[in-house]
Amino acid sequence: MSKVLSIHNLHVAIAGKEILKGVDLTIRQGEVHALMGPNGSGKSTLSYALMGHPSYEVTEGSVTLDGRDLLALEPDERAKAGLFLAFQYPTAIPGVTVASFLRQAVTNIRHPDRKEGEDLIPMRDFRKELREQMDELGMDQEFARRYLNEGFSGGEKKRAEVLQLAMLRPAFAILDETDSGLDIDAVRVVSEGVNRFAAKHTTGILVITHYQRILNYIKPGFVHILFGGRIVENGGPELVDVLETQGYDWVREKYPEAARDEDEMEKQHAPLKQLAF
Amino acid sequence: MSSASTTTPPAAPGGFTELAFETFLRSRDEPRWLIDRRREAFTLFKAAPWPTSKDEEWRRTDIRGLKLDAFAPPGRREPDAEARAALDPLWQELSTHYATGIAQVNAEATRAADPAKLGGAIFVDLGRAVKESPELLRRFLLTEAVTPREDAFAALHAAFWTGGTLLYVPRGVKVEAPLFSLVGLARDGHVDMDHTLVVLEEGAEATLVRETSGRDRAGAPALHVGAVEIFAGRGARLRFVNIQNWDTSTWHFSRERALVGSDAALQWTVGALGSRLAKVNQEVALTGEGARAQVNGVMFTTGRQHLAYFTRQDHQAPHTTSDLLYKGGLKDRSRIVWKGMIRVEKDAQRTDAYQKDDNLVLSDAARADSIPGLEIEANDVRCTHGATAGRVDEDMIFYARSRGVSKETAIRLIVEGFFANVYDRITLEPVQETLRQAVADKLQLGAATPV
């Protein structure tokens, strides 16, 4: 049965400032969507808001996953409902190994009704599965014993995100700038991992990017342009080529109101971005 | 130390009066030399200024709530069966991890070590040591590492110490099996003044795990005034673990000092978990060339606990190394005070000293004071120090939750992870596990969600 992730008229504000101004997007399991847009158009805001980051306030609209109201759920409940976000900047958790973190996560996702303190999935089975997934991603087994994202290179972080994706088997995965900071070989390895996984589990994928590079490897069937906090264009793969050759100027001309908002957000965004780095 | 005051000392308060002292002495049947030492210490106690908030070491640690006259020196009374039984589970647990141990309940020795597992070392309660090894005690007990002159509590301890542990490892003897000592207060036990004395002669090796615990005491006030003295001779190797887990009605005061000789190595791990209020001075003195000390501290406070730990790394000889890492977690309205000092004497060239204290503050009402310090008189040294106090990072929590981990588990993982680098240094797996479990248990205490 194919599940549906449905975003309707989504408005999101940070610190009282509206960033998303009514986003509509529907993704079915097995589909690959690309969300493109210039820096500061609200792409990351959408991914954080969908996952339920406490700083992102949904002021209007709805998000459902297979009919279930995602916005009413805590972030961990959204994950259990089948949503996954591969972070643009994965957070380091010092002292917690990749393996021990993932064992907790996998247990919770596969046994959503488990109570705190109840048994984790058996160590032997977990280790075997983790080993297999790491092999598929060309990761050294030593990696499992490292502290999560601590001292990881950019490529290691993204690989660790895809490893988690593969272990958690969500119905829908958002890949937020997963290619940023990666060299072309790493983009290929990571993308192949995603493709293999998506094909096997008919995952719905939303690739968020402002480069077309990763889309050479993860081929979207649907492409959306986010501009000034709303989706202004929906199309097929040909839209990627249009953006690649023509940039966003034509979008700006075609949607003057969104362009004004975009300029406004760009101004707001600049200092925030510096902080985020 | 800086607790001395030049103003007229207020009279030492007390249930530890002249009369109580004489009664205490009569109850003990001790040799002349020891009685003389106790008298000398008692005189010092009477003369010692009682700490006030004007003393640097007591500025952040308020003991006005301590009514010393509500306590009395421990009498010679066998702990009853129920008091013994209260410590039994802990005894059993320690017995499964370590080779053999001794126990003291309500200031009386209750269990002795199995001599077959000592490989030639002496490991007895201190009362027995007075009879069997008086020459060792005359030489080492409260003479050099800790003395009654330090402050009122050291003097009080030296006058009234009861029980405790002697571990003596002769020259070249390596005690492979880890030993333990359990010191407990249970039921109607109110005062413990135990003393730990560890002497390793040249080339000797040993591991001693000490745990103090208050059990089944129904919240009655208790007082512990203790001391730890460690002598590691040339080339000796000692691992010493001291897990302080008094119940939260206990006042805990302890003076602790290790003298580490040439090429000797000490690993000293402190678990500071219990007590209502603790004031501890933990010091390592590197007295011989090439001496090394690693100090590990795991602190965790809840409720209204107040734990003040003062550490000192005294480099007195060249080519000495010390490496101190303390980590603290705080919940509720609790407070941790850590003040560290690295002191390098003029002759202690090529010293390599490190000192770090990190705290994770889990509630708005908790407070950590973390104060590193350096005093360096040599000119060819490497000394590093640092201190941090932070909160559980919201981004870490969100990241973990986005992977299906509940907020509660996320915080637990983050807290465990915070302590991981100090656990990693402790080379005794059961100690790692004990501390990990204690921190996990304390993290769950109380209804309030941390953060």
HADDOCK unambig.tbl for C-alpha pairs under 7 A between the chains (distance, minus, plus):
assign (segid A and resid 51 and name CA) (segid B and resid 402 and name CA) 6.56 0.50 0.50
assign (segid A and resid 53 and name CA) (segid B and resid 398 and name CA) 6.54 0.50 0.50
assign (segid A and resid 75 and name CA) (segid B and resid 401 and name CA) 5.53 0.50 0.50
assign (segid A and resid 75 and name CA) (segid B and resid 402 and name CA) 5.27 0.50 0.50
assign (segid A and resid 76 and name CA) (segid B and resid 401 and name CA) 4.43 0.50 0.50
assign (segid A and resid 76 and name CA) (segid B and resid 402 and name CA) 5.32 0.50 0.50
assign (segid A and resid 76 and name CA) (segid B and resid 403 and name CA) 6.38 0.50 0.50
assign (segid A and resid 76 and name CA) (segid B and resid 404 and name CA) 4.06 0.50 0.50
assign (segid A and resid 76 and name CA) (segid B and resid 405 and name CA) 5.68 0.50 0.50
assign (segid A and resid 76 and name CA) (segid B and resid 406 and name CA) 5.78 0.50 0.50
assign (segid A and resid 77 and name CA) (segid B and resid 404 and name CA) 6.49 0.50 0.50
assign (segid A and resid 79 and name CA) (segid B and resid 402 and name CA) 5.78 0.50 0.50
assign (segid A and resid 79 and name CA) (segid B and resid 403 and name CA) 5.84 0.50 0.50
assign (segid A and resid 79 and name CA) (segid B and resid 404 and name CA) 4.95 0.50 0.50
assign (segid A and resid 80 and name CA) (segid B and resid 404 and name CA) 5.68 0.50 0.50
assign (segid A and resid 91 and name CA) (segid B and resid 395 and name CA) 6.86 0.50 0.50
assign (segid A and resid 91 and name CA) (segid B and resid 396 and name CA) 5.99 0.50 0.50
assign (segid A and resid 91 and name CA) (segid B and resid 399 and name CA) 6.45 0.50 0.50
assign (segid A and resid 93 and name CA) (segid B and resid 396 and name CA) 6.38 0.50 0.50
assign (segid A and resid 93 and name CA) (segid B and resid 414 and name CA) 6.61 0.50 0.50
assign (segid A and resid 94 and name CA) (segid B and resid 417 and name CA) 5.61 0.50 0.50
assign (segid A and resid 94 and name CA) (segid B and resid 418 and name CA) 6.50 0.50 0.50
assign (segid A and resid 95 and name CA) (segid B and resid 417 and name CA) 3.61 0.50 0.50
assign (segid A and resid 95 and name CA) (segid B and resid 418 and name CA) 5.89 0.50 0.50
assign (segid A and resid 95 and name CA) (segid B and resid 420 and name CA) 4.98 0.50 0.50
assign (segid A and resid 95 and name CA) (segid B and resid 421 and name CA) 6.69 0.50 0.50
assign (segid A and resid 96 and name CA) (segid B and resid 413 and name CA) 6.69 0.50 0.50
assign (segid A and resid 96 and name CA) (segid B and resid 417 and name CA) 4.88 0.50 0.50
assign (segid A and resid 104 and name CA) (segid B and resid 405 and name CA) 6.63 0.50 0.50
assign (segid A and resid 105 and name CA) (segid B and resid 403 and name CA) 5.63 0.50 0.50
assign (segid A and resid 105 and name CA) (segid B and resid 404 and name CA) 5.40 0.50 0.50
assign (segid A and resid 105 and name CA) (segid B and resid 405 and name CA) 5.39 0.50 0.50
assign (segid A and resid 108 and name CA) (segid B and resid 404 and name CA) 5.84 0.50 0.50
assign (segid A and resid 108 and name CA) (segid B and resid 405 and name CA) 6.44 0.50 0.50
assign (segid A and resid 109 and name CA) (segid B and resid 404 and name CA) 5.72 0.50 0.50
